[in-house]
Amino acid sequence: MAFAKDLFDRIRSRRTQLGLAIRVTVAAVAAYAIATALHLLLPLWAVLTSLIVTQMSVGRSLKATRDYMLGTIGGAIYGGAIAILIPYSSEAGLLGLLVLSVAPLAFIAAINPSLSAATVTAVIVLLVPTMHHSDPMTSAIDRVSEVGVGAITGLLVSFLVLPSRAVRQIRASAAKLLELIADAFTELLAGLTRGRDNDALHRIQDGIGTAMVGMNAIGTEAERERAARLSSGPDTGPLLRTVLRLRHDVVMIGRATVVPLPAEVQMRLAGPLTEVSTVIARFLRSAASALREGAGAPAIHPVHVALQHYAEAVASVRQDGLIRGQPSDTAERFFAIGFSLEQMHQNLCDLDRVVGEWSEASSDKSARVAE
């Protein structure tokens, strides 16, 4: 029983990936069936196109379909024109046409990767007639037809079969980032009193950078869905910008906490720093859970209180002259920590507001479904 529950939980945690696998399978089978029913010359290209355009989210499928169709049509027109306007009668002539077809389109694809399908299409339009004894115009029409069937099939499957919206994925991506930022923040502040595990910190920082790239890509897909009115929800911009600013806060704190504080300053600030670390990390993780579950934003009041206690402790340290006489780099780091925490405080307030907006959107959607 425990094994079955564990297996179910593992599958459930990968439901997005499982949904993609099902959509890809359905798209491939449907594309082959349609291409065969229409007696297309090479059903293979319909199947391959359906695999290419069936992506993790509807927004990504829209972009893949647009790019692949534009590249295919452009390549078919160019390849067909080259084959029709410049006849050849030998292998050397065909080789020359191949160079003339590939070189310009490869250059264009290097400038604009979204048109990379044009090169492949032009080559197919040029070479397939030599194998099937057909004319270039027919080859171009066949190629566009095959790709069109695959693209439309893949796009329809993305819409109809277990559709995955990028707006939903952005919640999970932002939540993961907030948890990584919480881990990094805890590790950084701990370094002020007990030293730092640089290897662990580098792993966390690298993970944040990778996750940021992924979240920005999903954000672009979510806005594409919103522009096409395929999904609703808050503008993803404020959420992306707030998480990015929190990422910058962690970088600034990392630079300010390269070495521990002087021993006497550590003793005075250990308690307030521990409170700040605990409270902010808890807030970030609670905000992550709220985004995932569509729950209300967590209470930010404890963050205000913890940072106020830290500010009072810093003022006491300065009043007692514990920073005077310290090396200039130590003093700079001391004040940089305070500035970084102040900036982070503002960004956490923004995060509280943004998470609240996303929670309200989830509540409104649930209410509409219930009605």
Secondary structure, DSSP 8 states (H G I E B T S, - for coil): -HHHHHHHHHHHHTHHHHHHHHHHHHHHHHHHHHHHHTT-S-HHHHHHHHHHH--SSHHHHHHHHHHHHHHHHHHHHHHHHHHHHS---SHHHHHHHHHHHHHHHHHHHHH-GGGTHHHHHHHHHHHHHHHHT--HHHHHHHHHHHHHHHHHHHHHHHHHSS---HHHHHHHHHHHHHHHHHHHHHHHHHHHHH---HHHHHHHHHHHHHHHHHHHHHHHHHHHHHHTTS---S-HHHHHHHHHHHHHHHHHHHHHTSS---HHHHHHHHHHHHHHHHHHHHHHHHHHHHHHHT------HHHHHHHHHHHHHHHHHHHTTSSTTS-HHHHHHHHHHHHHHHHHHHHHHHHHHHHHHHHHHHHHHHHHHH-
